[in-house]
């Protein structure tokens, strides 16, 4: 009850302030100069606060909305997904000296075989006008004495419903790097005791970084699908910073021949 009455009082005050300044503007041409000078000083002080509010609001409201799962999808898409790291604010924003099998959120895990980890992971807020994802993921690699480095993204169960060999799995991403390196995407799908793997190199030199995994070329046992995930494999990552501004997945039935 107190909250409702407080909000009502606040609205009444706001309406009163608005009416006052609207009337002051109408009277400005004929106001007493002493009154006009005082009102000008008050209006300038008020304008500073309003300009600050508008500037901050414009900046924040221009950012991608937290929780957004919006991104372009191919025609015929029946499932699409942006993992949590790129969609929602995480309680833990980052880690240093990341050990193998550690990660951010429930879906993203880092794997490596370094003796001493000089790796960091950090979620960051996307602020560019062209970004659709609310957040990005930054990985810093300093000295690297291991033989492999991969970021694993586990698929949710919904991605596996009614999945069969007639489907294409698509991955889109936006990548920034301090210096060039190769990144491979390996799609893994576990069925029974077996795991099918399809590997694609990310076309980092192209404007649209997209790969597709065609399940028609697999030996998938459609009745025993249990789990699916994608490995992002980084070749020669030492002394580099990689920012994945966005990572999205979608699936659709392949066109009938």
C-alpha positions in Angstrom: 0.0 0.0 0.0 2.8 2.3 0.9 4.6 1.7 -2.4 1.4 2.5 -4.4 0.8 5.7 -2.5 4.5 6.7 -3.0 4.3 6.1 -6.8 1.0 8.1 -6.9 2.6 11.0 -5.1 5.7 10.8 -7.4 3.4 11.1 -10.5 1.6 14.0 -9.0 4.9 15.8 -8.3 6.1 15.1 -11.9 2.9 16.5 -13.4 3.2 19.6 -11.2 6.8 20.2 -12.3 5.8 19.7 -16.0 2.9 22.2 -15.7 5.2 24.7 -13.9 7.8 24.7 -16.7 5.2 24.7 -19.4 3.7 27.8 -18.0 7.1 29.4 -17.4 7.9 28.9 -21.1 4.6 30.5 -22.1 5.2 33.5 -19.9 8.9 34.0 -20.8 8.2 36.7 -23.4 6.5 38.9 -20.8 8.0 37.9 -17.5 9.7 40.3 -15.2 13.5 40.3 -15.9 14.4 39.4 -12.4 12.0 36.4 -12.4 13.2 35.5 -15.9 16.8 35.5 -14.8 16.0 33.2 -11.8 14.0 30.8 -13.9 16.8 30.7 -16.6 19.3 29.7 -13.9 17.0 26.9 -12.6 16.2 25.8 -16.1 20.0 25.5 -16.9 20.6 23.4 -13.8 17.6 21.2 -14.7 18.8 20.9 -18.3 22.2 19.5 -17.2 20.4 16.7 -15.3 18.0 16.0 -18.1 20.8 15.9 -20.7 22.8 13.5 -18.6 19.7 11.2 -18.2 19.0 11.3 -21.9 22.6 10.5 -22.8 22.8 7.5 -20.5 19.4 6.3 -21.5 20.2 6.5 -25.2 23.4 4.6 -24.6 21.8 1.8 -22.6 18.6 1.5 -24.7 20.8 1.2 -27.8 22.5 -1.9 -26.4 21.2 -5.4 -27.3 18.5 -6.4 -24.9 19.7 -8.9 -22.2 18.2 -12.3 -22.8 17.7 -11.7 -26.5 17.6 -14.8 -28.7 17.0 -12.7 -31.8 19.2 -13.3 -34.9 18.7 -14.0 -38.6 17.6 -17.6 -39.3 17.5 -19.5 -42.6 14.1 -20.3 -44.1 12.7 -23.5 -42.7 14.5 -23.3 -39.3 12.6 -25.2 -36.7 15.0 -24.7 -33.8 17.4 -21.8 -33.0 19.5 -21.0 -30.0 22.0 -18.5 -28.6 23.8 -20.0 -25.6 23.6 -18.4 -22.2 27.1 -16.8 -22.2 26.1 -14.7 -25.2 22.5 -14.1 -24.0 22.3 -13.5 -20.3 24.4 -11.8 -17.6 26.3 -14.5 -15.6 26.9 -14.3 -11.8 30.6 -14.9 -12.4 31.9 -12.7 -15.2 35.3 -14.2 -15.6 38.1 -16.5 -14.5 41.9 -16.4 -14.6 44.3 -19.4 -14.8 41.4 -21.4 -16.2 41.9 -25.1 -15.6 40.8 -27.7 -18.1 37.1 -28.6 -17.8 36.3 -25.2 -16.2 34.0 -22.8 -17.9 31.4 -20.0 -17.8 27.7 -20.8 -17.4 26.2 -24.2 -17.8 26.9 -24.8 -21.5 30.5 -23.5 -22.2 33.6 -25.4 -21.0 37.3 -24.9 -21.8 39.5 -27.9 -22.4 43.3 -27.8 -22.7 46.4 -29.8 -21.7 48.6 -27.0 -20.4 51.0 -27.7 -17.6 50.5 -24.2 -16.2 47.4 -22.3 -17.3 47.9 -18.8 -18.5 44.4 -18.6 -19.9 41.5 -16.2 -19.0 37.8 -16.2 -19.9 35.6 -13.2 -19.4 32.0 -12.3 -20.3 31.8 -8.7 -21.7 28.9 -6.5 -22.7 28.5 -5.9 -26.4 28.2 -2.2 -27.1 28.5 -1.9 -30.9 25.5 -0.8 -33.0 25.8 -4.0 -35.2 25.8 -6.4 -32.3 22.7 -8.5 -31.8 24.0 -10.5 -28.9 23.9 -8.8 -25.5 27.2 -10.3 -24.4 30.5 -11.5 -25.9 33.1 -14.0 -24.6 36.8 -12.9 -24.4 39.6 -15.4 -24.2 43.1 -14.3 -23.4 46.0 -16.7 -24.1 49.5 -15.8 -22.8 52.2 -18.5 -22.7 50.8 -21.8 -24.0 52.7 -25.0 -23.5 49.8 -27.4 -24.4 49.0 -29.3 -27.6 45.3 -28.4 -27.8 42.8 -25.7 -26.8 39.1 -26.0 -27.3 35.9 -24.3 -26.2 33.0 -26.8 -25.9 29.3 -25.7 -26.2 26.8 -28.3 -25.0 23.5 -28.4 -26.9 20.2 -28.4 -24.9 17.9 -31.4 -25.2 15.4 -29.4 -27.3 18.0 -29.4 -30.2 17.8 -33.2 -30.3 14.0 -33.7 -30.5 13.0 -35.4 -33.8 16.6 -34.9 -35.1 17.5 -37.2 -38.0 19.9 -37.5 -40.9 17.8 -35.1 -43.1 18.9 -32.1 -41.0 21.5 -29.4 -41.4 23.0 -27.9 -38.2 24.2 -24.3 -38.8 26.6 -22.3 -36.6 27.0 -18.5 -37.0 29.6 -16.5 -35.1 31.3 -13.1 -35.0 35.0 -13.3 -34.1 37.7 -10.7 -33.3 41.4 -11.6 -32.9 44.6 -9.7 -32.1 46.4 -11.7 -34.7 45.4 -14.4 -37.2 44.8 -18.0 -36.2 42.8 -21.0 -37.4 39.6 -22.0 -35.7 37.8 -25.3 -36.4 34.3 -26.2 -35.4 33.7 -29.9 -34.7 30.1 -31.0 -34.3 29.7 -34.1 -32.1 26.6 -36.2 -31.7 26.5 -39.2 -29.4 24.2 -42.1 -30.3 24.4 -45.1 -28.1 28.1 -46.0 -27.6 29.2 -44.2 -30.7 29.9 -40.5 -31.5 29.6 -39.0 -34.9 31.9 -36.0 -35.7 31.8 -33.5 -38.5 34.6 -30.9 -38.7 34.5 -27.6 -40.5 37.1 -24.7 -40.6 35.6 -21.3 -39.8 36.0 -19.0 -42.8 37.5 -16.2 -40.8 38.5 -14.2 -43.9 34.8 -13.9 -44.9 32.4 -11.2 -43.7 29.8 -13.9 -42.7 31.4 -16.5 -40.5 29.1 -19.5 -40.9 29.5 -23.3 -41.1 26.9 -26.0 -41.7 27.0 -29.7 -40.6 25.1 -32.0 -42.9 23.9 -35.1 -41.0 23.2 -36.9 -44.2 26.9 -37.7 -44.4 27.0 -39.3 -41.0 26.2 -42.8 -39.8 23.8 -41.5 -37.2 21.5 -43.9 -35.4 18.5 -41.6 -35.1 16.8 -43.7 -32.5 19.7 -43.6 -30.0 20.6 -39.9 -30.0 21.7 -39.0 -26.5 23.8 -35.8 -26.6 25.3 -33.2 -28.9 28.0 -30.5 -28.6 30.3 -28.3 -30.6 34.1 -28.0 -30.1 35.7 -24.7 -31.1 39.3 -25.7 -31.6 42.0 -23.0 -31.6 45.2 -23.7 -33.5 48.3 -21.7 -32.4 46.5 -19.6 -29.8 49.6 -18.4 -27.9 49.9 -14.6 -27.1 46.5 -13.8 -28.6 43.2 -12.4 -27.6 40.0 -13.9 -29.2 36.6 -12.3 -28.7 33.5 -14.3 -29.7 31.0 -11.5 -30.1 28.2 -13.9 -30.8 27.7 -17.6 -31.3 24.3 -19.0 -32.5 23.0 -22.3 -33.7 20.0 -23.3 -35.8 18.7 -26.4 -37.5 16.5 -27.1 -40.5 15.6 -30.0 -42.7 17.7 -30.2 -45.9 16.0 -29.5 -49.2 14.4 -32.5 -50.9 16.3 -33.6 -53.9 
